[in-house]
Amino acid sequence: MFKNRKDAGEKLAKALEKYKAENPLILAIPRGGVEVGLQVARKLKVDFSLIIARKLPFPDNPEAGFGAIAED
């Protein structure tokens, strides 16, 4: 479907082009969302920022998460 995250961001930007006039803020969650969000923000020429959150893991399976928590 997508070559990589950059390609995904470029395609998502095309789909979101109609919102450009509303001057949106693009928020991304590390790690995978940063490259996608950055491409969207660049293509739409809008502001970009990160949301830093920590995964809440299951006690018996730390790789799996059931939610996330952020500072604020």
N, CA, C and O atoms as a Tripos MOL2 file, in Angstrom:
@<TRIPOS>MOLECULE
protein
  288   287    72     0     0
PROTEIN
NO_CHARGES

@<TRIPOS>ATOM
      1 N           0.8180   -1.1880    0.0000 N.3       1 MET1
      2 CA          0.0000    0.0000    0.0000 C.3       1 MET1
      3 C           0.8720    1.2660    0.0000 C.2       1 MET1
      4 O           0.6120    2.2120   -0.7440 O.2       1 MET1
      5 N           1.9040    1.2650    0.8440 N.am      2 PHE2
      6 CA          2.8330    2.3930    0.9080 C.3       2 PHE2
      7 C           4.2560    1.8510    0.7870 C.2       2 PHE2
      8 O           4.5660    0.7700    1.2890 O.2       2 PHE2
      9 N           5.1090    2.6120    0.1210 N.am      3 LYS3
     10 CA          6.5230    2.2170   -0.0030 C.3       3 LYS3
     11 C           7.2290    2.3220    1.3410 C.2       3 LYS3
     12 O           8.0310    1.4620    1.7050 O.2       3 LYS3
     13 N           6.9190    3.3850    2.0710 N.am      4 ASN4
     14 CA          7.5380    3.6550    3.3580 C.3       4 ASN4
     15 C           6.7090    4.7370    4.0660 C.2       4 ASN4
     16 O           5.6570    5.1370    3.5670 O.2       4 ASN4
     17 N           7.1740    5.2020    5.2080 N.am      5 ARG5
     18 CA          6.4080    6.2000    5.9760 C.3       5 ARG5
     19 C           6.3340    7.5490    5.2550 C.2       5 ARG5
     20 O           5.3310    8.2560    5.3490 O.2       5 ARG5
     21 N           7.3830    7.8910    4.5480 N.am      6 LYS6
     22 CA          7.3620    9.1500    3.7860 C.3       6 LYS6
     23 C           6.2560    9.0950    2.7300 C.2       6 LYS6
     24 O           5.4810   10.0390    2.5810 O.2       6 LYS6
     25 N           6.1960    8.0070    2.0200 N.am      7 ASP7
     26 CA          5.1630    7.8120    1.0020 C.3       7 ASP7
     27 C           3.7680    7.8550    1.6340 C.2       7 ASP7
     28 O           2.8430    8.4380    1.0680 O.2       7 ASP7
     29 N           3.6250    7.2360    2.8030 N.am      8 ALA8
     30 CA          2.3360    7.2560    3.4990 C.3       8 ALA8
     31 C           1.9380    8.6790    3.8660 C.2       8 ALA8
     32 O           0.7760    9.0560    3.7130 O.2       8 ALA8
     33 N           2.8900    9.4730    4.3480 N.am      9 GLY9
     34 CA          2.6050   10.8630    4.7050 C.3       9 GLY9
     35 C           2.2060   11.7020    3.5100 C.2       9 GLY9
     36 O           1.2980   12.5290    3.5960 O.2       9 GLY9
     37 N           2.8830   11.4890    2.4000 N.am     10 GLU10
     38 CA          2.5530   12.2330    1.1850 C.3      10 GLU10
     39 C           1.1440   11.8950    0.7030 C.2      10 GLU10
     40 O           0.3960   12.7810    0.2890 O.2      10 GLU10
     41 N           0.7900   10.6340    0.7570 N.am     11 LYS11
     42 CA         -0.5580   10.2250    0.3300 C.3      11 LYS11
     43 C          -1.6240   10.7270    1.3060 C.2      11 LYS11
     44 O          -2.7120   11.1270    0.8930 O.2      11 LYS11
     45 N          -1.3070   10.7020    2.5900 N.am     12 LEU12
     46 CA         -2.2460   11.2190    3.5780 C.3      12 LEU12
     47 C          -2.4410   12.7200    3.3880 C.2      12 LEU12
     48 O          -3.5540   13.2260    3.5310 O.2      12 LEU12
     49 N          -1.3690   13.4260    3.0680 N.am     13 ALA13
     50 CA         -1.4730   14.8710    2.8320 C.3      13 ALA13
     51 C          -2.4290   15.1730    1.6810 C.2      13 ALA13
     52 O          -3.2030   16.1280    1.7520 O.2      13 ALA13
     53 N          -2.3780   14.3800    0.6410 N.am     14 LYS14
     54 CA         -3.3040   14.5740   -0.4800 C.3      14 LYS14
     55 C          -4.7490   14.4110   -0.0260 C.2      14 LYS14
     56 O          -5.6320   15.1620   -0.4390 O.2      14 LYS14
     57 N          -4.9760   13.4140    0.8320 N.am     15 ALA15
     58 CA         -6.3350   13.1690    1.3260 C.3      15 ALA15
     59 C          -6.8130   14.2780    2.2680 C.2      15 ALA15
     60 O          -8.0160   14.5060    2.4000 O.2      15 ALA15
     61 N          -5.8770   14.9600    2.9150 N.am     16 LEU16
     62 CA         -6.2290   16.0070    3.8840 C.3      16 LEU16
     63 C          -6.1390   17.4190    3.3050 C.2      16 LEU16
     64 O          -6.3600   18.3990    4.0160 O.2      16 LEU16
     65 N          -5.8210   17.5200    2.0380 N.am     17 GLU17
     66 CA         -5.6440   18.8230    1.3770 C.3      17 GLU17
     67 C          -6.8270   19.7650    1.6150 C.2      17 GLU17
     68 O          -6.6290   20.9730    1.7410 O.2      17 GLU17
     69 N          -8.0350   19.2420    1.6770 N.am     18 LYS18
     70 CA         -9.2220   20.0910    1.8400 C.3      18 LYS18
     71 C          -9.2460   20.8150    3.1850 C.2      18 LYS18
     72 O          -9.9990   21.7750    3.3480 O.2      18 LYS18
     73 N          -8.4340   20.3720    4.1580 N.am     19 TYR19
     74 CA         -8.4020   21.0140    5.4780 C.3      19 TYR19
     75 C          -7.3160   22.0740    5.6050 C.2      19 TYR19
     76 O          -7.2130   22.7260    6.6440 O.2      19 TYR19
     77 N          -6.5130   22.2560    4.5760 N.am     20 LYS20
     78 CA         -5.3970   23.1960    4.6220 C.3      20 LYS20
     79 C          -5.8420   24.6120    4.9750 C.2      20 LYS20
     80 O          -5.1580   25.3010    5.7310 O.2      20 LYS20
     81 N          -6.9610   25.0470    4.4460 N.am     21 ALA21
     82 CA         -7.4490   26.4090    4.6900 C.3      21 ALA21
     83 C          -7.8090   26.6420    6.1510 C.2      21 ALA21
     84 O          -7.8770   27.7890    6.5940 O.2      21 ALA21
     85 N          -8.0390   25.5760    6.8990 N.am     22 GLU22
     86 CA         -8.3810   25.7030    8.3190 C.3      22 GLU22
     87 C          -7.1430   25.8420    9.2010 C.2      22 GLU22
     88 O          -7.2570   25.9220   10.4240 O.2      22 GLU22
     89 N          -5.9570   25.8690    8.5840 N.am     23 ASN23
     90 CA         -4.6770   26.0050    9.2850 C.3      23 ASN23
     91 C          -4.5410   24.9920   10.4280 C.2      23 ASN23
     92 O          -4.4010   25.3830   11.5870 O.2      23 ASN23
     93 N          -4.5800   23.7190   10.1160 N.am     24 PRO24
     94 CA         -4.5110   22.6980   11.1640 C.3      24 PRO24
     95 C          -3.1200   22.5900   11.7910 C.2      24 PRO24
     96 O          -2.1290   23.0450   11.2190 O.2      24 PRO24
     97 N          -3.0690   21.9960   12.9430 N.am     25 LEU25
     98 CA         -1.8170   21.6360   13.5950 C.3      25 LEU25
     99 C          -1.6810   20.1220   13.4620 C.2      25 LEU25
    100 O          -2.5720   19.3780   13.8710 O.2      25 LEU25
    101 N          -0.5830   19.6740   12.8990 N.am     26 ILE26
    102 CA         -0.3440   18.2500   12.7380 C.3      26 ILE26
    103 C           0.4120   17.7520   13.9610 C.2      26 ILE26
    104 O           1.5040   18.2370   14.2550 O.2      26 ILE26
    105 N          -0.1600   16.7900   14.6720 N.am     27 LEU27
    106 CA          0.4590   16.1910   15.8410 C.3      27 LEU27
    107 C           0.8600   14.7640   15.5120 C.2      27 LEU27
    108 O           0.1000   14.0330   14.8770 O.2      27 LEU27
    109 N           2.0500   14.3650   15.9420 N.am     28 ALA28
    110 CA          2.5390   13.0250   15.6500 C.3      28 ALA28
    111 C           3.0400   12.3640   16.9270 C.2      28 ALA28
    112 O           3.5170   13.0260   17.8490 O.2      28 ALA28
    113 N           2.9190   11.0550   16.9550 N.am     29 ILE29
    114 CA          3.3940   10.2660   18.0870 C.3      29 ILE29
    115 C           4.6260    9.4780   17.6420 C.2      29 ILE29
    116 O           4.5540    8.7230   16.6730 O.2      29 ILE29
    117 N           5.7670    9.6450   18.3430 N.am     30 PRO30
    118 CA          6.9400    8.8340   18.0070 C.3      30 PRO30
    119 C           6.6350    7.3670   18.2230 C.2      30 PRO30
    120 O           5.8240    7.0590   19.0960 O.2      30 PRO30
    121 N           7.1960    6.4930   17.5310 N.am     31 ARG31
    122 CA          8.2460    6.6860   16.5750 C.3      31 ARG31
    123 C           7.6900    6.7270   15.1640 C.2      31 ARG31
    124 O           8.0380    7.6200   14.3900 O.2      31 ARG31
    125 N           6.8600    5.8080   14.8250 N.am     32 GLY32
    126 CA          6.3910    5.6890   13.4550 C.3      32 GLY32
    127 C           5.6010    6.8590   12.9310 C.2      32 GLY32
    128 O           5.6030    7.1040   11.7250 O.2      32 GLY32
    129 N           4.9280    7.5860   13.7880 N.am     33 GLY33
    130 CA          4.0830    8.6780   13.3260 C.3      33 GLY33
    131 C           4.8260    9.9440   12.9740 C.2      33 GLY33
    132 O           4.2710   10.8180   12.3090 O.2      33 GLY33
    133 N           6.0710   10.0650   13.4040 N.am     34 VAL34
    134 CA          6.8140   11.3100   13.1770 C.3      34 VAL34
    135 C           7.0550   11.5500   11.6910 C.2      34 VAL34
    136 O           6.7620   12.6360   11.1920 O.2      34 VAL34
    137 N           7.5690   10.5840   10.9930 N.am     35 GLU35
    138 CA          7.8460   10.7670    9.5580 C.3      35 GLU35
    139 C           6.5580   10.9990    8.7740 C.2      35 GLU35
    140 O           6.5310   11.8210    7.8580 O.2      35 GLU35
    141 N           5.5060   10.2920    9.1210 N.am     36 VAL36
    142 CA          4.2210   10.4750    8.4400 C.3      36 VAL36
    143 C           3.7010   11.8850    8.6930 C.2      36 VAL36
    144 O           3.3430   12.5920    7.7510 O.2      36 VAL36
    145 N           3.6570   12.2940    9.9460 N.am     37 GLY37
    146 CA          3.1560   13.6290   10.3000 C.3      37 GLY37
    147 C           3.9900   14.7400    9.7100 C.2      37 GLY37
    148 O           3.4520   15.7520    9.2620 O.2      37 GLY37
    149 N           5.2990   14.5640    9.7030 N.am     38 LEU38
    150 CA          6.1840   15.5760    9.1380 C.3      38 LEU38
    151 C           5.9030   15.7860    7.6550 C.2      38 LEU38
    152 O           5.8700   16.9240    7.1860 O.2      38 LEU38
    153 N           5.7050   14.7120    6.9210 N.am     39 GLN39
    154 CA          5.3940   14.8330    5.4960 C.3      39 GLN39
    155 C           4.0630   15.5320    5.2790 C.2      39 GLN39
    156 O           3.9330   16.3500    4.3680 O.2      39 GLN39
    157 N           3.0790   15.2200    6.1010 N.am     40 VAL40
    158 CA          1.7740   15.8860    5.9820 C.3      40 VAL40
    159 C           1.9450   17.3800    6.2240 C.2      40 VAL40
    160 O           1.4510   18.1940    5.4450 O.2      40 VAL40
    161 N           2.6390   17.7460    7.2970 N.am     41 ALA41
    162 CA          2.8370   19.1650    7.6260 C.3      41 ALA41
    163 C           3.5980   19.8950    6.5230 C.2      41 ALA41
    164 O           3.2540   21.0250    6.1770 O.2      41 ALA41
    165 N           4.6160   19.2670    5.9760 N.am     42 ARG42
    166 CA          5.3900   19.8990    4.8930 C.3      42 ARG42
    167 C           4.5300   20.1310    3.6530 C.2      42 ARG42
    168 O           4.5390   21.2170    3.0740 O.2      42 ARG42
    169 N           3.7960   19.1120    3.2600 N.am     43 LYS43
    170 CA          2.9780   19.2250    2.0440 C.3      43 LYS43
    171 C           1.8720   20.2610    2.2030 C.2      43 LYS43
    172 O           1.5660   20.9950    1.2630 O.2      43 LYS43
    173 N           1.2710   20.3230    3.3960 N.am     44 LEU44
    174 CA          0.1850   21.2790    3.6240 C.3      44 LEU44
    175 C           0.6940   22.6460    4.0740 C.2      44 LEU44
    176 O          -0.0650   23.6140    4.1350 O.2      44 LEU44
    177 N           2.0020   22.7120    4.3920 N.am     45 LYS45
    178 CA          2.6250   23.9560    4.8730 C.3      45 LYS45
    179 C           1.9070   24.4790    6.1270 C.2      45 LYS45
    180 O           1.4780   25.6310    6.1940 O.2      45 LYS45
    181 N           1.7960   23.5780    7.1160 N.am     46 VAL46
    182 CA          1.1500   23.9080    8.3860 C.3      46 VAL46
    183 C           2.0830   23.5220    9.5370 C.2      46 VAL46
    184 O           3.1120   22.8800    9.3270 O.2      46 VAL46
    185 N           1.7080   23.9220   10.7510 N.am     47 ASP47
    186 CA          2.5160   23.6390   11.9310 C.3      47 ASP47
    187 C           2.5200   22.1520   12.2710 C.2      47 ASP47
    188 O           1.5900   21.4100   11.9580 O.2      47 ASP47
    189 N           3.6010   21.7530   12.9220 N.am     48 PHE48
    190 CA          3.8330   20.3570   13.2680 C.3      48 PHE48
    191 C           4.3930   20.2770   14.6800 C.2      48 PHE48
    192 O           5.2430   21.0830   15.0590 O.2      48 PHE48
    193 N           3.9270   19.3190   15.4520 N.am     49 SER49
    194 CA          4.4560   19.1050   16.7950 C.3      49 SER49
    195 C           4.3460   17.6340   17.1650 C.2      49 SER49
    196 O           3.6810   16.8480   16.4910 O.2      49 SER49
    197 N           5.0120   17.2890   18.2480 N.am     50 LEU50
    198 CA          5.0130   15.9060   18.7200 C.3      50 LEU50
    199 C           4.2070   15.7740   20.0000 C.2      50 LEU50
    200 O           4.1290   16.7080   20.7980 O.2      50 LEU50
    201 N           3.6190   14.6230   20.1850 N.am     51 ILE51
    202 CA          3.0010   14.2460   21.4460 C.3      51 ILE51
    203 C           3.8820   13.1410   22.0160 C.2      51 ILE51
    204 O           4.0140   12.0680   21.4260 O.2      51 ILE51
    205 N           4.4760   13.4150   23.1590 N.am     52 ILE52
    206 CA          5.3380   12.4220   23.7790 C.3      52 ILE52
    207 C           4.5120   11.6590   24.8060 C.2      52 ILE52
    208 O           4.0290   12.2300   25.7850 O.2      52 ILE52
    209 N           4.3620   10.3850   24.5710 N.am     53 ALA53
    210 CA          3.5540    9.5450   25.4560 C.3      53 ALA53
    211 C           4.3240    8.2640   25.7600 C.2      53 ALA53
    212 O           5.2350    7.8770   25.0280 O.2      53 ALA53
    213 N           3.9410    7.6280   26.8370 N.am     54 ARG54
    214 CA          4.5510    6.3640   27.2380 C.3      54 ARG54
    215 C           3.5010    5.2730   27.1740 C.2      54 ARG54
    216 O           2.3760    5.4390   27.6430 O.2      54 ARG54
    217 N           3.8880    4.1610   26.5880 N.am     55 LYS55
    218 CA          2.9860    3.0110   26.4850 C.3      55 LYS55
    219 C           2.7500    2.4210   27.8730 C.2      55 LYS55
    220 O           3.6710    2.3200   28.6830 O.2      55 LYS55
    221 N           1.5130    2.0370   28.1320 N.am     56 LEU56
    222 CA          1.1810    1.3040   29.3460 C.3      56 LEU56
    223 C           1.1390   -0.1780   28.9800 C.2      56 LEU56
    224 O           0.1990   -0.6350   28.3300 O.2      56 LEU56
    225 N           2.1630   -0.9290   29.4010 N.am     57 PRO57
    226 CA          2.2340   -2.3380   29.0020 C.3      57 PRO57
    227 C           1.4180   -3.2420   29.9140 C.2      57 PRO57
    228 O           1.1460   -2.9080   31.0670 O.2      57 PRO57
    229 N           1.0390   -4.3840   29.3770 N.am     58 PHE58
    230 CA          0.4370   -5.4370   30.1980 C.3      58 PHE58
    231 C           1.5420   -6.0140   31.0790 C.2      58 PHE58
    232 O           2.6600   -6.2150   30.6040 O.2      58 PHE58
    233 N           1.2550   -6.2830   32.3460 N.am     59 PRO59
    234 CA          2.2970   -6.8110   33.2460 C.3      59 PRO59
    235 C           2.9460   -8.1090   32.7570 C.2      59 PRO59
    236 O           4.1490   -8.3010   32.9370 O.2      59 PRO59
    237 N           2.1800   -8.9790   32.1540 N.am     60 ASP60
    238 CA          2.7380  -10.2590   31.7200 C.3      60 ASP60
    239 C           3.2490  -10.2520   30.2810 C.2      60 ASP60
    240 O           3.7860  -11.2550   29.8110 O.2      60 ASP60
    241 N           3.0860   -9.1290   29.5770 N.am     61 ASN61
    242 CA          3.5590   -9.0150   28.2010 C.3      61 ASN61
    243 C           3.9420   -7.5620   27.9260 C.2      61 ASN61
    244 O           3.1310   -6.8030   27.3940 O.2      61 ASN61
    245 N           5.1620   -7.1650   28.2800 N.am     62 PRO62
    246 CA          5.5690   -5.7580   28.1390 C.3      62 PRO62
    247 C           5.5950   -5.2350   26.7010 C.2      62 PRO62
    248 O           5.5930   -4.0220   26.4890 O.2      62 PRO62
    249 N           5.6180   -6.1280   25.7200 N.am     63 GLU63
    250 CA          5.5930   -5.6820   24.3210 C.3      63 GLU63
    251 C           4.2070   -5.2150   23.9020 C.2      63 GLU63
    252 O           4.0740   -4.3710   23.0150 O.2      63 GLU63
    253 N           3.1920   -5.7540   24.5290 N.am     64 ALA64
    254 CA          1.8060   -5.3730   24.2050 C.3      64 ALA64
    255 C           1.3930   -4.2180   25.1110 C.2      64 ALA64
    256 O           1.7810   -4.1640   26.2780 O.2      64 ALA64
    257 N           0.6170   -3.3140   24.5760 N.am     65 GLY65
    258 CA          0.1550   -2.1890   25.3700 C.3      65 GLY65
    259 C          -1.3520   -2.1200   25.4130 C.2      65 GLY65
    260 O          -2.0320   -2.5920   24.5010 O.2      65 GLY65
    261 N          -1.8750   -1.5320   26.4700 N.am     66 PHE66
    262 CA         -3.3120   -1.3590   26.5820 C.3      66 PHE66
    263 C          -3.7140    0.1050   26.6480 C.2      66 PHE66
    264 O          -4.8930    0.4270   26.7860 O.2      66 PHE66
    265 N          -2.7280    0.9900   26.5470 N.am     67 GLY67
    266 CA         -3.0240    2.4120   26.5780 C.3      67 GLY67
    267 C          -1.7230    3.2080   26.5770 C.2      67 GLY67
    268 O          -0.6380    2.6640   26.3680 O.2      67 GLY67
    269 N          -1.8620    4.4940   26.8130 N.am     68 ALA68
    270 CA         -0.6960    5.3770   26.8650 C.3      68 ALA68
    271 C          -0.9720    6.4970   27.8610 C.2      68 ALA68
    272 O          -2.1190    6.8020   28.1880 O.2      68 ALA68
    273 N           0.1080    7.0930   28.3260 N.am     69 ILE69
    274 CA         -0.0050    8.1950   29.2700 C.3      69 ILE69
    275 C           0.9780    9.2830   28.8430 C.2      69 ILE69
    276 O           2.0870    8.9910   28.3960 O.2      69 ILE69
    277 N           0.5580   10.5340   28.9850 N.am     70 ALA70
    278 CA          1.4120   11.6620   28.6450 C.3      70 ALA70
    279 C           1.5170   12.5830   29.8680 C.2      70 ALA70
    280 O           0.7480   12.4640   30.8220 O.2      70 ALA70
    281 N           2.4610   13.4780   29.8150 N.am     71 GLU71
    282 CA          2.7300   14.3750   30.9350 C.3      71 GLU71
    283 C           1.5150   15.2170   31.3120 C.2      71 GLU71
    284 O           1.2460   15.4190   32.4970 O.2      71 GLU71
    285 N           0.7990   15.6960   30.3410 N.am     72 ASP72
    286 CA         -0.3470   16.5540   30.6470 C.3      72 ASP72
    287 C          -1.6040   15.9960   30.0320 C.2      72 ASP72
    288 O          -2.6770   16.5820   30.1810 O.2      72 ASP72
@<TRIPOS>BOND
     1     1     2 1
     2     2     3 1
     3     3     4 2
     4     3     5 am
     5     5     6 1
     6     6     7 1
     7     7     8 2
     8     7     9 am
     9     9    10 1
    10    10    11 1
    11    11    12 2
    12    11    13 am
    13    13    14 1
    14    14    15 1
    15    15    16 2
    16    15    17 am
    17    17    18 1
    18    18    19 1
    19    19    20 2
    20    19    21 am
    21    21    22 1
    22    22    23 1
    23    23    24 2
    24    23    25 am
    25    25    26 1
    26    26    27 1
    27    27    28 2
    28    27    29 am
    29    29    30 1
    30    30    31 1
    31    31    32 2
    32    31    33 am
    33    33    34 1
    34    34    35 1
    35    35    36 2
    36    35    37 am
    37    37    38 1
    38    38    39 1
    39    39    40 2
    40    39    41 am
    41    41    42 1
    42    42    43 1
    43    43    44 2
    44    43    45 am
    45    45    46 1
    46    46    47 1
    47    47    48 2
    48    47    49 am
    49    49    50 1
    50    50    51 1
    51    51    52 2
    52    51    53 am
    53    53    54 1
    54    54    55 1
    55    55    56 2
    56    55    57 am
    57    57    58 1
    58    58    59 1
    59    59    60 2
    60    59    61 am
    61    61    62 1
    62    62    63 1
    63    63    64 2
    64    63    65 am
    65    65    66 1
    66    66    67 1
    67    67    68 2
    68    67    69 am
    69    69    70 1
    70    70    71 1
    71    71    72 2
    72    71    73 am
    73    73    74 1
    74    74    75 1
    75    75    76 2
    76    75    77 am
    77    77    78 1
    78    78    79 1
    79    79    80 2
    80    79    81 am
    81    81    82 1
    82    82    83 1
    83    83    84 2
    84    83    85 am
    85    85    86 1
    86    86    87 1
    87    87    88 2
    88    87    89 am
    89    89    90 1
    90    90    91 1
    91    91    92 2
    92    91    93 am
    93    93    94 1
    94    94    95 1
    95    95    96 2
    96    95    97 am
    97    97    98 1
    98    98    99 1
    99    99   100 2
   100    99   101 am
   101   101   102 1
   102   102   103 1
   103   103   104 2
   104   103   105 am
   105   105   106 1
   106   106   107 1
   107   107   108 2
   108   107   109 am
   109   109   110 1
   110   110   111 1
   111   111   112 2
   112   111   113 am
   113   113   114 1
   114   114   115 1
   115   115   116 2
   116   115   117 am
   117   117   118 1
   118   118   119 1
   119   119   120 2
   120   119   121 am
   121   121   122 1
   122   122   123 1
   123   123   124 2
   124   123   125 am
   125   125   126 1
   126   126   127 1
   127   127   128 2
   128   127   129 am
   129   129   130 1
   130   130   131 1
   131   131   132 2
   132   131   133 am
   133   133   134 1
   134   134   135 1
   135   135   136 2
   136   135   137 am
   137   137   138 1
   138   138   139 1
   139   139   140 2
   140   139   141 am
   141   141   142 1
   142   142   143 1
   143   143   144 2
   144   143   145 am
   145   145   146 1
   146   146   147 1
   147   147   148 2
   148   147   149 am
   149   149   150 1
   150   150   151 1
   151   151   152 2
   152   151   153 am
   153   153   154 1
   154   154   155 1
   155   155   156 2
   156   155   157 am
   157   157   158 1
   158   158   159 1
   159   159   160 2
   160   159   161 am
   161   161   162 1
   162   162   163 1
   163   163   164 2
   164   163   165 am
   165   165   166 1
   166   166   167 1
   167   167   168 2
   168   167   169 am
   169   169   170 1
   170   170   171 1
   171   171   172 2
   172   171   173 am
   173   173   174 1
   174   174   175 1
   175   175   176 2
   176   175   177 am
   177   177   178 1
   178   178   179 1
   179   179   180 2
   180   179   181 am
   181   181   182 1
   182   182   183 1
   183   183   184 2
   184   183   185 am
   185   185   186 1
   186   186   187 1
   187   187   188 2
   188   187   189 am
   189   189   190 1
   190   190   191 1
   191   191   192 2
   192   191   193 am
   193   193   194 1
   194   194   195 1
   195   195   196 2
   196   195   197 am
   197   197   198 1
   198   198   199 1
   199   199   200 2
   200   199   201 am
   201   201   202 1
   202   202   203 1
   203   203   204 2
   204   203   205 am
   205   205   206 1
   206   206   207 1
   207   207   208 2
   208   207   209 am
   209   209   210 1
   210   210   211 1
   211   211   212 2
   212   211   213 am
   213   213   214 1
   214   214   215 1
   215   215   216 2
   216   215   217 am
   217   217   218 1
   218   218   219 1
   219   219   220 2
   220   219   221 am
   221   221   222 1
   222   222   223 1
   223   223   224 2
   224   223   225 am
   225   225   226 1
   226   226   227 1
   227   227   228 2
   228   227   229 am
   229   229   230 1
   230   230   231 1
   231   231   232 2
   232   231   233 am
   233   233   234 1
   234   234   235 1
   235   235   236 2
   236   235   237 am
   237   237   238 1
   238   238   239 1
   239   239   240 2
   240   239   241 am
   241   241   242 1
   242   242   243 1
   243   243   244 2
   244   243   245 am
   245   245   246 1
   246   246   247 1
   247   247   248 2
   248   247   249 am
   249   249   250 1
   250   250   251 1
   251   251   252 2
   252   251   253 am
   253   253   254 1
   254   254   255 1
   255   255   256 2
   256   255   257 am
   257   257   258 1
   258   258   259 1
   259   259   260 2
   260   259   261 am
   261   261   262 1
   262   262   263 1
   263   263   264 2
   264   263   265 am
   265   265   266 1
   266   266   267 1
   267   267   268 2
   268   267   269 am
   269   269   270 1
   270   270   271 1
   271   271   272 2
   272   271   273 am
   273   273   274 1
   274   274   275 1
   275   275   276 2
   276   275   277 am
   277   277   278 1
   278   278   279 1
   279   279   280 2
   280   279   281 am
   281   281   282 1
   282   282   283 1
   283   283   284 2
   284   283   285 am
   285   285   286 1
   286   286   287 1
   287   287   288 2
@<TRIPOS>SUBSTRUCTURE
     1 MET1         2 RESIDUE 1 A MET
     2 PHE2         6 RESIDUE 1 A PHE
     3 LYS3        10 RESIDUE 1 A LYS
     4 ASN4        14 RESIDUE 1 A ASN
     5 ARG5        18 RESIDUE 1 A ARG
     6 LYS6        22 RESIDUE 1 A LYS
     7 ASP7        26 RESIDUE 1 A ASP
     8 ALA8        30 RESIDUE 1 A ALA
     9 GLY9        34 RESIDUE 1 A GLY
    10 GLU10       38 RESIDUE 1 A GLU
    11 LYS11       42 RESIDUE 1 A LYS
    12 LEU12       46 RESIDUE 1 A LEU
    13 ALA13       50 RESIDUE 1 A ALA
    14 LYS14       54 RESIDUE 1 A LYS
    15 ALA15       58 RESIDUE 1 A ALA
    16 LEU16       62 RESIDUE 1 A LEU
    17 GLU17       66 RESIDUE 1 A GLU
    18 LYS18       70 RESIDUE 1 A LYS
    19 TYR19       74 RESIDUE 1 A TYR
    20 LYS20       78 RESIDUE 1 A LYS
    21 ALA21       82 RESIDUE 1 A ALA
    22 GLU22       86 RESIDUE 1 A GLU
    23 ASN23       90 RESIDUE 1 A ASN
    24 PRO24       94 RESIDUE 1 A PRO
    25 LEU25       98 RESIDUE 1 A LEU
    26 ILE26      102 RESIDUE 1 A ILE
    27 LEU27      106 RESIDUE 1 A LEU
    28 ALA28      110 RESIDUE 1 A ALA
    29 ILE29      114 RESIDUE 1 A ILE
    30 PRO30      118 RESIDUE 1 A PRO
    31 ARG31      122 RESIDUE 1 A ARG
    32 GLY32      126 RESIDUE 1 A GLY
    33 GLY33      130 RESIDUE 1 A GLY
    34 VAL34      134 RESIDUE 1 A VAL
    35 GLU35      138 RESIDUE 1 A GLU
    36 VAL36      142 RESIDUE 1 A VAL
    37 GLY37      146 RESIDUE 1 A GLY
    38 LEU38      150 RESIDUE 1 A LEU
    39 GLN39      154 RESIDUE 1 A GLN
    40 VAL40      158 RESIDUE 1 A VAL
    41 ALA41      162 RESIDUE 1 A ALA
    42 ARG42      166 RESIDUE 1 A ARG
    43 LYS43      170 RESIDUE 1 A LYS
    44 LEU44      174 RESIDUE 1 A LEU
    45 LYS45      178 RESIDUE 1 A LYS
    46 VAL46      182 RESIDUE 1 A VAL
    47 ASP47      186 RESIDUE 1 A ASP
    48 PHE48      190 RESIDUE 1 A PHE
    49 SER49      194 RESIDUE 1 A SER
    50 LEU50      198 RESIDUE 1 A LEU
    51 ILE51      202 RESIDUE 1 A ILE
    52 ILE52      206 RESIDUE 1 A ILE
    53 ALA53      210 RESIDUE 1 A ALA
    54 ARG54      214 RESIDUE 1 A ARG
    55 LYS55      218 RESIDUE 1 A LYS
    56 LEU56      222 RESIDUE 1 A LEU
    57 PRO57      226 RESIDUE 1 A PRO
    58 PHE58      230 RESIDUE 1 A PHE
    59 PRO59      234 RESIDUE 1 A PRO
    60 ASP60      238 RESIDUE 1 A ASP
    61 ASN61      242 RESIDUE 1 A ASN
    62 PRO62      246 RESIDUE 1 A PRO
    63 GLU63      250 RESIDUE 1 A GLU
    64 ALA64      254 RESIDUE 1 A ALA
    65 GLY65      258 RESIDUE 1 A GLY
    66 PHE66      262 RESIDUE 1 A PHE
    67 GLY67      266 RESIDUE 1 A GLY
    68 ALA68      270 RESIDUE 1 A ALA
    69 ILE69      274 RESIDUE 1 A ILE
    70 ALA70      278 RESIDUE 1 A ALA
    71 GLU71      282 RESIDUE 1 A GLU
    72 ASP72      286 RESIDUE 1 A ASP
